[in-house]
Amino acid sequence: MVILRVLLAVLVALPVLPVSPAHAAAAPAGMYRFVVAIGGLKTTSRENWVRLATYSLTADGRAYDSHFHWSQRVRVNRTYTGVSGVGCGARACQVQTANGFQATSFPKELSGTYTVTGSVLRITWTGNGWEEWTVSEPIPGQLAKLTYRGSSFGATHGYGYGSNATWSSRASMAQLAAFDHGRLKHDYHLWKTDAGTPYLDEGAGSPFWMTAWRRCSGSRCLGGATTGTDYYLATANATSTDRRDTIWHWRRELADGRGEHCYTGNSHVKPMLQIIDSSGGFHGWVAVGASLNQTSPSQGTSADDLGVFELSEF
């Protein structure tokens, strides 16, 4: 009995451990919701792809992705958003976007796990490989930045930002019209061709080509024009309340050459996700170019313009 009492006392003194421990994960800079643009862009390939995604992380180390995907392997035409740009300096036209981006929800999903080691975030997607990013804090406690490091699934470039703002937190078109767009730097990696030879058009630091955005007559669009190009910035569709925006631009001489008021040729379509900090502040977009050739069949993929970019303060 003495021995039994001693054993019981020892057992009671031992720390109680759960049978299946759920280890708390250290979120990147304490942030759990990220907007991400990532793509595989190689001059040696004509099967390049881009992905625009939201990453939702949990405290137990899980990662969930919802995304749109465009690839040179799948030939799709541009689609209309249902949002018209009227009275904003550009021609009165319904805004086009990359095929599918006007949907009511994100069509594709991934799930997996994540770890943070020092400043490195590693996400392993179940059945879809891993990706790594370097984490920094442009606004400590409010906003994290992801700088692309590498992946096992063929990605070559990417941009990402994260906070704890809800997915319904966004800047309105009125707020975007009042924002100083000259503060946003345009960093980009775009797959293009020159006389049929692929190359990467890359740049960093300068503002986007249009900064003087004007509000359209509706509440979902901004517009503007330079000497030869019309620009539109709109929500993804006529009802969306999430982080999605899209830019559409084209040269007027090309529309005139087709006898068109609103261009229906190979325009530039650029799906984007707003960068919002944990207090709701707007800081730009991560984005993709998904301008696949639809009206020059003889050129095939040589008329594609595909890539990832950011318009951000950081």
Phi, psi and omega in degrees: 000321179299315180298318180298318180295323179296315179299317179298321179296319178296316180297319179297326182285339181291145177295144180274122179248138176294151181297317179238086186297135174256097186288130177292134180263144175277107180295150181300113182055024179078014184252142187241353180230121186235141169259134189221133168245126184217148181201161173253108187232107182228135180290343180272001184235152169237029173235038181289158185212159175221155181220134177242121195220159164248135176249124175248120180255154178238163183291343180263019172087014178267152178229136181230130183244136169234129188209164169251149186221134174228143185214149174295342181285336182244108185276113181230153178268162174293157179230164181266146182273341189084003179251129181253140176262102183234133175073028184233023175097340175256170177299146180288103184218153171281132187288135174261158175216177178293143184310126176095339185292341179279001182298164181281345179208168179286127190277340187239149183220149172226159173216157181180211181227163178221156173222153174236119179240109187064240179257012184254123173264128176237124177246129177247114181272131181300115180076006184225019174080191184235160173220153180229145179222149169267131185261133173225174184232089177297330173230098184306131179078356184233325186208132175251149176242140176251125175252124188296136178247314184169172179203170177258000186243021170095003175291147181236335184215154177189162176221145179202148176218148182217152177207192174249016175293149178293161179291343177271357177283125181204160173274134178286166177297328176296318178293321179293324179294326182277347184286146176276097184288348175292346178282343185270127176270146183253102175253133188207154172223110186235130176275123179220180173228153175235111185055037177088354180264120182293145173208165175257120174273113187230145178197166182203142167103332183273157175295162174296161186295335176242123176237341183268064181287142177238145179291138173276176183293334175269182183261008187238017186209145167240159180210174177177170181215143169258193183304320184231004188229139174260137182236144177222142175230118188220165170291165186294331176206187187277358183228350188298145178233016181265199186279357189286136167223168177214144173252139177229129176212153183199157180274133183296326181297330178289320176296315180298323180295337177262004182069032185244146172278315177247126189291134177244013180269210184281072178282172179264121179242130190224090175295142186218158173232130182292143173266114183236130179278176187294342177263004179093007180284142181268136182225014177121207183218152156260148192202166174229151168261125183229050185267083180277145180297125176232348186233010176230073186303327183293338181271342179055224181291346180296343177261011177280151175222103192228136179180184178235149178201170173225145166243100187215163176281353188236000000 
